[in-house]
Amino acid sequence: MLPKFEDAVASPAGEAGPRLGPRLSAWWSHTSNADEAAKRVADEIRSGLQPWEERGRWDAMLYAGARDVAPATLFDKILSKEIPSEVVFEDALCLAFRDINPVAPAHILIIPKHRDGLTGLGAATAEHSAILGHLMVAAAAIAKQEGLSEFRLVTNNGEGAGQSVFHLHLHLIGGRPLEWPPG
């Protein structure tokens, strides 16, 4: 599968470069550009995988090719610390920070650190189950940390639903009585 990654693609944090580890990247670069014997190995790998490419077999494979080609968002800039935020929770998979335009005393946004195609909940597939579950568990922990026994968890999907940043995010809202129906 290495040939699918040799072209520079956007990494989850938005920087350019292949999405391989440093040792694998170095090996593949050597194999692709070094002596004639190494180049033959790379060419054999490419030619053996060409039929897969022609039949579209990569399309159904997890992590094949570029995982997320959507433009970087405001949240990507927050994740890279380009834009400051008031972080209230962070772990290996998600970041939570206070909304700059709160609709309640507690209004926290919870985002996955790696978008992986999740521009909104409508883009979710079975492969996103783990991160979606993790975001829900994180939301419960954050609510407890914030002293919220009653709260609302909202995600908007699409412009017509009020989504303005196309990187899946949950709004944790609380600290005052919330009306129903919302919107």
trRosetta pair geometry for C-beta under 8 A, 3 or more apart (Angstrom, degrees):
i j d omega theta_ij theta_ji phi_ij phi_ji
1 4 5.3 -41 -178 25 73 118
1 5 7.0 53 135 -10 82 106
1 49 7.4 150 -90 -122 36 148
1 61 7.7 -140 -114 130 131 151
1 64 6.7 -109 -149 -113 119 80
2 5 5.8 -73 -157 43 44 103
2 6 6.5 58 151 -51 77 94
2 20 7.5 34 -131 -89 85 144
2 24 7.7 -146 -111 170 113 107
2 28 5.1 -163 -171 -116 133 133
2 45 6.6 0 53 152 110 147
3 6 5.6 -34 -143 -1 41 118
3 42 8.0 125 -80 -172 97 82
3 45 6.4 169 -35 121 110 103
3 46 5.0 116 -87 -102 150 79
3 49 5.9 176 37 66 131 146
4 49 7.9 -114 -37 155 92 149
4 58 6.1 165 -103 -138 141 139
4 64 5.6 -60 173 -165 164 71
4 65 5.0 -90 -177 -70 111 58
5 9 7.2 -87 -143 13 61 124
5 18 5.0 85 158 -159 93 107
5 19 6.0 -108 -144 51 116 77
5 20 5.6 110 139 -46 144 106
5 28 7.8 12 86 144 104 174
5 65 7.9 -155 -73 -108 59 26
6 18 6.6 -21 -127 -99 23 134
6 28 6.5 -141 -98 151 95 129
6 32 6.6 123 -138 -79 139 160
7 18 7.7 131 79 -90 27 90
8 16 5.0 24 173 177 126 98
8 17 5.7 -34 -138 -92 94 20
8 18 6.4 -91 -109 -52 48 62
9 16 7.8 166 85 -149 15 62
9 17 7.9 -48 54 84 50 28
9 18 6.7 60 27 -117 84 45
9 19 6.2 -46 71 -17 111 103
9 65 7.5 151 -95 173 157 56
9 66 4.3 -160 -153 -98 134 95
9 67 8.0 104 141 15 137 67
9 69 7.7 -74 -161 -91 98 85
10 14 6.0 -20 -166 -136 108 36
10 15 7.6 138 -152 69 63 24
10 16 6.6 -49 -99 -98 53 53
10 66 6.8 59 37 -150 79 114
10 68 6.6 -87 89 88 114 80
10 69 6.6 137 28 -116 122 47
10 72 7.7 -155 -155 -59 139 88
11 14 6.9 -45 68 27 72 17
11 15 5.4 -9 39 61 116 74
11 16 7.5 157 -2 -130 90 6
11 17 6.0 -8 -34 63 118 87
11 19 5.4 151 -111 -93 80 88
12 19 7.8 86 -18 -121 80 121
12 67 7.5 -16 -77 76 83 129
12 68 6.8 72 -110 35 60 136
12 113 7.2 60 142 126 128 74
12 114 3.6 -30 -161 -131 145 94
12 115 6.5 171 -154 27 81 69
12 116 6.6 -13 -113 -55 110 74
13 76 6.8 134 -171 -158 46 92
13 79 6.3 -141 -134 117 84 123
13 80 6.0 114 179 -78 105 99
13 113 7.9 -19 -86 166 84 86
13 114 7.7 -58 -53 -100 61 74
14 72 4.2 52 -128 -99 134 121
14 76 4.6 92 -44 178 138 135
14 80 6.7 -74 46 -46 124 137
18 25 5.6 156 71 -113 127 110
18 28 7.9 -116 132 74 171 141
19 63 8.0 -138 107 -164 136 101
19 67 7.4 26 -27 3 174 113
20 24 4.4 -117 172 94 115 113
20 25 4.4 151 87 -64 114 82
20 28 6.7 27 100 14 175 140
21 24 4.8 80 57 18 84 105
21 25 6.6 -149 90 -10 37 92
22 25 5.6 -55 -141 37 28 114
22 26 6.3 29 159 -21 63 106
23 26 5.8 -53 -148 34 30 110
23 27 6.5 29 154 -17 64 106
24 27 5.7 -53 -147 37 33 111
24 28 6.2 28 157 -15 67 108
25 28 6.0 -59 -144 40 27 105
25 29 6.1 29 156 -20 64 109
26 29 5.8 -55 -145 37 28 112
26 30 6.3 30 155 -19 63 106
27 30 5.7 -57 -151 36 30 111
27 31 6.1 26 154 -18 66 109
28 31 5.5 -53 -142 39 33 112
28 32 6.0 27 158 -16 66 110
28 42 7.8 106 -162 -109 68 111
29 32 6.0 -61 -143 41 26 106
29 33 6.0 -21 171 19 64 119
30 33 6.7 -86 -135 54 18 82
30 34 4.7 20 -179 -38 67 128
30 38 6.2 -81 139 -170 76 154
31 34 6.6 -23 -89 19 16 110
31 38 4.7 -138 -135 -179 47 99
31 39 7.6 152 165 -79 52 32
31 41 5.6 -80 -160 86 108 116
31 42 4.7 142 139 -62 93 104
32 38 7.7 -63 -5 138 17 102
32 39 7.1 58 -165 -113 27 66
32 42 4.6 130 -96 -123 58 161
33 38 7.9 -25 59 108 33 125
33 39 7.5 65 -94 -85 9 94
34 38 4.1 25 67 57 110 151
34 39 6.9 -156 65 -43 59 78
35 38 5.2 94 57 12 70 102
35 39 7.1 -131 104 -6 36 92
36 39 5.5 -55 -145 37 33 113
36 40 6.4 39 155 -24 66 101
37 40 5.7 -50 -153 29 32 113
37 41 6.9 35 148 -20 62 100
38 41 5.6 -49 -156 30 38 114
38 42 6.7 36 149 -16 66 103
39 42 5.6 -53 -151 38 37 111
39 43 6.2 36 151 -19 68 106
40 43 5.6 -55 -145 39 32 112
40 44 6.3 37 154 -22 65 103
41 44 5.8 -53 -149 33 29 112
41 45 6.6 31 152 -19 63 104
42 45 5.7 -54 -152 34 33 112
42 46 6.4 31 152 -17 66 106
43 46 5.6 -53 -146 38 33 112
43 47 6.1 28 158 -16 68 107
44 47 6.0 -56 -140 40 29 105
44 48 6.1 29 159 -20 64 110
45 48 6.0 -60 -148 37 26 111
45 49 6.5 10 159 -8 62 113
46 49 6.2 -73 -151 43 27 101
46 50 6.6 48 151 -50 65 94
47 50 5.5 -27 -151 -5 37 121
48 51 7.9 -52 174 19 36 97
49 52 5.1 -47 -168 33 66 119
49 53 6.4 70 137 -25 80 97
50 53 5.4 -52 -152 32 39 115
50 54 6.3 38 153 -20 70 105
51 54 5.5 -53 -145 37 36 113
51 55 6.3 20 160 -7 68 110
52 55 6.2 -69 -148 46 27 99
52 57 4.2 -81 -160 53 82 124
52 58 6.1 93 141 -43 104 83
53 56 7.8 33 177 -69 29 29
53 57 7.7 -65 -53 39 21 85
53 58 6.3 13 -103 -11 57 124
56 59 4.8 -13 177 3 87 124
56 60 7.8 72 138 -11 84 91
57 60 6.8 -63 -167 36 44 98
57 61 6.9 43 144 -28 70 114
58 61 5.5 -68 -154 29 42 116
58 64 4.1 -176 -173 165 85 144
58 65 6.0 85 153 -24 128 109
59 64 7.1 -100 -66 83 13 137
60 64 8.0 37 62 21 32 141
61 64 4.0 78 78 -32 103 128
62 127 5.9 165 -114 -119 112 145
63 67 6.3 -26 -124 -76 53 117
66 69 5.0 61 130 -64 137 99
67 116 5.4 -40 152 -137 125 66
67 117 6.1 -103 163 -33 75 100
68 115 5.2 118 -144 89 160 104
68 116 5.7 -119 -50 -118 123 17
68 117 5.0 -137 -93 -54 86 56
70 73 7.7 7 126 -41 112 101
70 115 7.2 -95 56 127 120 149
70 117 7.7 129 -5 -120 115 42
70 119 5.4 136 -67 -83 170 122
70 166 6.4 -119 177 115 145 119
72 76 4.1 -110 -162 73 89 154
72 77 6.9 96 152 -45 115 80
73 76 5.0 114 50 0 63 96
73 77 7.4 -122 104 2 44 86
73 115 7.8 113 14 -79 121 147
73 165 5.2 103 179 -168 130 92
73 166 6.1 -161 -91 60 134 64
73 167 4.4 -149 46 -25 154 119
74 77 5.7 -57 -158 36 36 112
74 78 6.6 37 145 -20 67 102
74 83 6.8 -26 -169 30 75 163
74 165 5.3 -83 42 -117 110 125
74 167 7.9 -144 55 18 67 127
75 78 5.2 -47 -147 34 40 114
75 79 6.3 44 151 -21 67 101
75 109 7.9 -126 -106 139 114 137
75 111 5.1 -170 -164 -139 138 168
75 115 8.0 119 91 -74 123 112
75 165 5.7 107 -23 164 106 137
75 167 4.3 -130 48 70 138 149
75 169 6.6 -163 -87 -65 151 128
76 79 5.5 -50 -148 36 33 114
76 80 6.3 21 155 -9 65 108
76 115 7.5 -45 -75 -29 100 126
76 167 6.8 -180 -38 -78 81 154
77 80 5.9 -57 -140 45 31 103
77 82 4.1 -79 -164 68 83 119
77 83 4.4 59 126 -1 107 109
78 81 7.6 33 -180 -79 32 27
78 82 7.5 -78 -59 52 22 76
78 83 5.0 -51 -80 73 63 102
78 84 7.9 3 -129 124 75 7
78 85 4.8 38 -151 -27 114 135
78 95 7.3 179 122 111 108 146
78 97 6.7 -130 178 25 138 157
78 111 7.9 98 79 40 128 151
79 95 6.2 180 -102 10 81 154
79 111 7.5 -107 -64 100 110 131
79 113 6.0 133 -136 -144 130 71
81 84 7.4 25 -161 -91 64 53
85 97 3.9 8 153 -169 125 157
85 98 7.3 172 179 45 84 67
86 97 5.6 131 71 -164 52 88
86 98 4.3 -7 72 25 117 113
87 90 5.6 -4 -178 -39 130 115
87 95 6.5 -65 -127 -168 107 95
87 96 7.0 101 -158 78 65 53
87 97 4.9 -48 -95 -93 48 93
88 96 5.2 -61 65 108 89 100
88 97 6.3 152 6 -110 81 33
88 98 6.4 93 -31 -45 117 79
88 108 5.8 -68 40 -127 143 132
88 142 6.4 84 113 -146 116 108
88 145 7.1 149 161 108 104 133
88 146 7.2 19 176 -72 145 106
89 94 7.6 9 115 105 102 98
89 95 7.5 159 92 -161 65 35
89 96 3.9 20 53 44 99 120
89 108 7.9 57 16 178 108 142
89 110 7.6 -9 69 -111 122 97
89 138 6.5 152 132 -175 142 102
89 141 7.1 128 -134 103 149 106
89 142 4.9 -97 -18 -95 152 104
89 145 6.8 142 -74 44 115 161
90 94 7.4 -150 -137 99 46 54
90 95 5.1 6 -111 -116 89 71
90 96 7.1 -148 -65 27 54 69
91 94 6.1 25 49 47 88 72
91 138 7.0 -139 18 -107 124 120
92 113 7.5 -101 152 15 39 149
93 112 6.4 -43 165 -142 80 77
93 113 5.9 -154 -177 14 27 107
93 114 7.8 -67 -148 19 63 92
93 131 6.3 -161 -178 -124 124 85
93 134 5.2 -17 105 141 153 154
93 138 7.9 -144 82 -52 104 140
94 110 5.9 18 171 -178 131 88
94 111 6.3 164 -155 84 83 39
94 112 5.5 -57 -98 -107 83 41
94 113 6.1 -141 -93 -26 25 82
94 131 7.8 137 -63 -162 103 88
94 134 6.5 174 -22 127 123 108
94 135 5.9 139 -90 -99 152 74
94 138 5.2 -82 66 -45 147 176
95 110 7.6 173 88 -149 40 49
95 111 5.6 -15 61 61 85 90
95 113 5.9 95 -17 -81 97 84
96 108 5.3 29 177 166 105 117
96 109 6.7 177 -148 87 59 45
96 110 4.5 -14 -99 -100 96 76
96 111 7.6 162 -85 17 47 64
96 138 6.7 -177 -43 152 128 118
96 142 5.4 -99 148 -102 173 148
96 172 7.5 8 -151 14 125 133
97 108 6.8 168 86 -154 20 78
97 109 5.9 -17 62 57 72 91
98 102 7.0 -38 180 -67 92 116
98 107 6.8 76 -161 80 69 68
98 108 5.8 -51 -98 -102 47 69
98 109 7.7 64 158 14 7 81
99 102 5.0 132 77 -82 104 64
99 103 7.7 -10 88 0 150 75
99 107 4.2 -56 33 123 123 106
99 108 6.7 -144 -18 -95 84 16
99 109 5.4 107 -74 -31 83 100
99 171 7.0 20 -59 -131 140 95
101 107 8.0 -71 94 110 45 150
102 105 7.2 52 149 -128 142 7
102 106 7.7 -157 -153 128 131 8
102 107 3.6 164 -135 32 86 132
103 107 5.6 116 33 -94 66 144
103 173 6.2 -18 72 -132 104 129
104 107 5.3 133 50 -57 76 96
104 173 4.8 103 25 -171 135 89
104 174 6.1 150 124 58 145 12
104 175 5.2 144 152 56 101 97
104 176 5.0 -148 -147 29 99 106
104 178 7.2 -35 -86 -82 145 98
105 174 7.5 -54 66 105 85 52
105 175 3.1 -115 64 130 107 145
105 176 5.9 123 2 -29 100 97
106 146 5.3 102 -133 163 141 143
106 148 5.8 -120 67 -68 167 132
106 151 7.1 -61 92 -117 130 115
106 172 7.0 -51 140 120 103 89
106 173 6.7 145 95 -157 76 32
106 174 4.5 -14 66 66 123 76
106 175 4.0 137 3 -25 91 121
107 171 6.6 -18 -162 -167 83 96
107 172 7.3 159 -150 81 32 57
107 173 5.3 13 -107 -108 75 76
108 142 6.0 -140 101 156 157 139
108 146 7.2 -144 -23 -59 141 153
108 171 7.5 141 74 -160 43 47
108 172 4.4 -14 61 58 96 108
109 169 5.0 -5 -169 179 101 128
109 170 7.1 146 -157 73 50 48
109 171 6.2 -25 -98 -99 66 59
109 172 7.7 -162 -74 17 17 80
110 135 5.7 136 129 -158 122 93
110 138 5.9 155 -157 105 137 119
110 139 5.7 -115 -2 -80 166 85
110 142 6.8 -154 -80 2 124 159
110 169 6.5 149 69 -162 45 70
110 170 4.4 -15 56 57 104 101
110 172 6.2 62 -19 -21 113 110
111 167 6.1 28 -148 127 125 110
111 168 6.9 142 -139 91 71 63
111 169 4.6 -30 -86 -103 87 91
111 170 7.8 -170 -68 21 44 69
112 115 6.4 139 82 -93 107 34
112 116 7.3 -59 120 23 144 101
112 118 6.3 58 35 62 139 144
112 131 5.1 28 -111 -179 136 130
112 134 8.0 87 -105 80 95 117
112 135 6.5 -69 -64 -70 86 117
112 167 7.9 -139 52 169 81 91
112 168 6.2 29 12 73 107 110
114 131 7.9 -113 66 -107 89 150
115 118 5.4 -147 -175 54 63 78
115 119 7.0 45 -180 -73 121 53
115 167 5.1 -85 -105 -137 120 91
115 168 7.0 146 -141 19 76 87
116 128 7.0 167 101 -99 122 97
116 131 7.4 147 46 -3 136 162
117 123 5.6 -150 147 155 83 126
117 125 7.9 0 103 7 136 110
117 128 7.9 -119 76 -69 100 124
118 121 7.7 20 -162 -88 95 32
118 123 5.5 172 -125 85 39 114
118 124 6.3 35 -117 -81 97 71
118 128 6.0 122 -76 -128 118 144
118 131 7.4 -124 -31 97 157 140
118 167 7.3 60 99 -164 80 50
118 168 3.9 -41 146 -10 109 129
119 123 5.1 80 38 -10 79 154
119 166 4.2 -1 -171 169 100 94
119 167 6.5 -46 -131 -83 49 33
119 168 6.9 99 110 -41 8 73
120 123 5.6 103 57 1 63 100
120 155 7.5 146 -163 160 73 108
120 156 7.5 -68 -140 105 113 56
120 157 4.3 122 163 -133 124 74
120 158 6.4 98 -180 -40 173 55
120 163 5.8 -10 -106 -132 124 169
120 166 6.3 -56 -42 -143 93 72
120 168 5.9 146 -119 -88 19 74
121 124 5.5 -22 -168 -14 52 119
121 155 5.1 99 -37 120 128 138
121 157 4.8 -83 47 -79 92 122
121 168 6.1 107 -61 -126 57 110
122 157 4.5 117 -22 -173 104 133
122 158 6.8 30 1 -39 146 99
123 168 7.5 -128 53 -59 108 111
124 128 4.6 -117 -147 69 81 144
124 132 6.2 49 -137 -68 139 137
124 168 7.7 75 -64 -93 97 148
125 128 5.6 104 53 3 57 100
126 129 5.8 -9 -171 -31 51 112
128 131 5.5 -60 -167 47 71 105
128 132 5.5 71 136 -27 90 106
129 132 5.8 -63 -145 39 28 110
129 133 6.2 25 161 -16 66 109
130 133 6.0 -59 -150 39 27 109
130 134 6.2 29 153 -21 64 109
131 134 5.3 -52 -145 37 35 116
131 135 6.4 40 154 -24 66 100
132 135 5.8 -49 -151 30 31 112
132 136 6.8 30 151 -17 61 104
133 136 5.7 -55 -154 34 35 112
133 137 6.4 31 152 -15 68 105
134 137 5.8 -55 -147 39 33 109
134 138 6.1 35 153 -20 67 107
135 138 5.6 -53 -144 38 31 114
135 139 6.3 39 152 -27 64 102
135 168 8.0 -85 -78 131 167 117
135 170 5.8 142 164 -11 120 135
136 139 5.5 -48 -150 28 31 115
136 140 6.9 32 152 -17 62 100
136 153 7.7 79 -125 166 72 166
137 140 5.8 -51 -155 33 35 111
137 141 6.6 33 149 -16 65 106
138 141 5.6 -57 -150 39 35 111
138 142 6.1 34 153 -21 69 107
139 142 5.7 -55 -144 37 29 111
139 143 6.3 34 155 -22 64 104
139 153 5.4 48 178 -111 153 134
139 170 5.8 -64 -83 117 129 151
139 172 5.4 179 -147 -86 93 120
140 143 5.8 -51 -148 33 30 113
140 144 6.5 29 153 -17 63 106
141 144 5.8 -56 -152 37 32 111
141 145 6.2 35 150 -21 65 108
142 145 5.4 -52 -145 37 33 116
142 146 6.1 25 156 -12 67 110
142 172 5.9 158 99 24 127 178
143 146 5.9 -64 -147 44 27 105
143 148 4.3 -88 -165 72 81 110
143 149 7.9 128 153 -83 108 17
143 151 4.9 -134 -127 16 124 152
143 172 6.2 -139 -71 -167 87 129
143 174 6.8 78 -135 3 96 154
144 147 7.7 41 -180 -71 30 23
144 148 7.4 -87 -62 53 23 69
146 172 7.8 142 19 130 153 130
146 174 7.3 126 108 68 131 123
146 175 7.9 -76 150 -62 118 105
148 151 4.4 49 153 -54 134 120
148 172 7.7 153 57 163 162 107
148 174 4.0 78 -140 103 135 157
148 175 6.6 -68 -99 -54 106 68
150 174 6.2 158 99 -140 59 115
150 178 8.0 -161 142 14 105 107
151 172 6.0 7 166 -174 137 81
151 173 6.3 153 -168 78 83 43
151 174 3.3 -58 -108 -62 87 130
152 171 7.7 1 106 105 89 93
152 172 7.8 158 81 -156 49 39
152 173 4.7 -19 61 64 96 100
152 174 6.7 163 15 -68 65 75
152 178 5.2 -154 -27 158 131 176
152 182 7.4 127 -173 -68 158 140
153 170 5.6 -10 -168 -176 94 116
153 171 7.1 155 -156 77 42 55
153 172 5.8 -10 -103 -102 76 65
153 173 7.7 178 -80 22 29 76
154 170 7.0 139 69 -163 39 63
154 171 4.4 -18 62 57 95 107
154 173 6.5 11 6 2 113 120
154 182 7.2 -113 -99 121 136 172
155 168 6.9 0 -151 -162 132 81
155 169 6.9 165 -124 86 89 43
155 170 5.3 -51 -71 -102 97 63
155 171 7.1 168 -79 10 43 79
156 161 4.4 172 -165 119 86 101
156 162 4.4 -103 -132 75 152 86
156 163 4.0 -175 110 -62 106 79
156 171 7.9 37 -14 -8 92 121
157 161 5.3 31 56 47 51 156
157 163 6.1 32 -119 -35 9 141
158 161 4.9 83 64 13 82 104
158 163 5.6 110 55 29 17 123
159 162 7.7 91 -176 -37 32 8
159 163 6.1 -85 -77 63 32 80
159 164 7.6 73 -119 -88 70 51
162 183 7.7 -140 -30 -110 138 109
163 166 6.7 81 147 -86 119 64
165 169 6.6 25 83 5 116 135
173 178 6.7 101 116 -93 113 137
174 178 7.5 -67 -108 -36 52 123
178 182 7.3 -16 170 -86 106 101
179 182 7.0 134 85 -91 75 54
